Amino acid sequence: MTTTSALLVLPVAAPLVVAGFLLLFPRARTLHRVCGFAVAAVVLAVAGVLLAATADGSVVAQNLGGWPAGVSVVLAADALSSLMLAVTAVLVLACLAFAAAAGEDTDRLFVPLVLVLTTGVYGAYLTADLFNLFVFVEVMLLPSYALLAAGGGPARLAAARLYVTTNLLASTVFLAGLGLLYGTAGTVNLGQLAGTGAGSSAVAAATGVVLLAMAVKAAVVPLHGWLPRTYPHAPPAVTALFSGLLTKVGVYAIFRVYAVVYAGDPRWLWLIMAAALLTMVVGVLGAVGEKGLRPILVFHMASQIGYILLGLAVFTVAGLAAAIFFMVQYVLVKAALLICAGAVEHTYGTGELSLLGGVARQPMLATAFALAALSLAGIPPLSGFVAKLALVSAAAGAGQYLAAAVAVVVSLFTLTSMLKVWNGVFWSDPPEPVEEPDRDRPEPEDTGRSTTRSRPRVRRALAAPALALSLLGVVLGVGAQPVLGVAGTAAAGLTDPSAYVAAVSP
């Protein structure tokens, strides 16, 4: 066991151990916050070490517990999983900061639940076994049920019921697929399954059931209906946290399984392409039709999943690298937008566009939203432009001209909906309060001064996490080459997973 491989245990063990420790001190709010930030910072540092170790295409692996190969839990990190660890840790830091500023972390279970959730997320990125992937996904989902329902209320509880029902059904399908896969291939270890989906129709069908379950969890159209009906009802900090964790684990699993088990089999890429284009179009059209801030942004989540799948459907190094870069910047940008939405809701009590306006007078929040929105729409020189340009170029280079055209058109619709939000929330004048006339009250004298009450201002602590994430999007756009280089290494590891397979095979 090398020092680097030993670090693979930390992202899984540290959040779980600290969560249990914090349960012993339920009222120590400061301790909870400090520990939450500390664990995320440690995981970010570990991810940095793993990125340095895997940037040349190497794979770091570790068998846990001293059990023999084939029985022990295998954790492995390559450039892709290391990159996802890093961006997830950054997201968690920002969302914890926003939750502290908004007072959403006052519940004694909030930070422990977030830590358990991240245990599942980090484990899903690092595991090299499909059964352990199922276990980590369930570890991730269990605290998410409680976080979504926090605070109660009929709408939130109804959303939580739908969320639980959908994910339990998807988990059941996942488990059934694992049973079929074990029955046909005799293993669920990714190293032993390498290439079997391309050579055996039975293995391909069984693995397809697993991918179907992951498509539900990733909110791929037409399996996305649960997403816009649940996420907008969660507490704002939870929505921002979920945006970069839960569906991204599903997307990551689809990439990893298709690359390893199917070995990029071109026979099924048309199906992924159809799902990608449908997800892009349906997601953006749903966003255009919404009238609330968070519902618009949540529909865009589905649309952006389509862009990521487009890179998988092309399945070239250029296409996969573009998709990986897109996913990294999208996690940051989307969280920034949702934190902006949460700051607005906490300050004004609503996210309805018709009830808002004039927020552009608050430069920190307006800047954060504008940078993130323009990046989401793909405006240069921001990170979204770099990602979409790389995706469109990769699609065109592979002869997928229709896909490239759809990606460009969907970006125009994305820009349209972002402008609608900007005009409704930031640029337009706020609506005048309607007051019932009082016949006994004399008419006020005309003093030449406005009698409109000043609107509350968004506190800087609420806007700061969003601004930090938006500025990261700017940095990723202007200085994209280092991350594109790591994404290229990760993409090469997907098109030729031999190093990963050798590292995780018993």
Beta strands, then each sheet from edge to edge (+ up, - down):
strand 1: 60-63
strand 2: 74-77
sheet 1: 1+ 2-
end
